[in-house]
Amino acid sequence: MSPRALLSLLAAAVLLAGCSGKPPTPQADAKSARVATPWDDMKKDEQRARDVQKTVDQQAAEQRRQLDAAEQ
């Protein structure tokens, strides 16, 4: 067999192996791979401010209840 024929057979075998029909390995889903945005920190700060305001409102409501109870 000539070197040229051997090289052609080898190239054909490599090409056929590359097209074997085996599915590629799955990569991370686009939904599960979340990319951080510049607004993420601002959203966290906003949620923290809401939580603080909620705590302040609850404390104010409790103080109002105690004042009302003391006046009666």
Sequence and secondary structure as in RCSB ss.txt:
>XXXX:A:sequence
MSPRALLSLLAAAVLLAGCSGKPPTPQADAKSARVATPWDDMKKDEQRARDVQKTVDQQAAEQRRQLDAAEQ
>XXXX:A:secstr
  HHHHHHHHHHHHHHHHTS         TTTS    THHHHHHHHHHHHHHHHHHHHHHHHHHHHHHHHH 
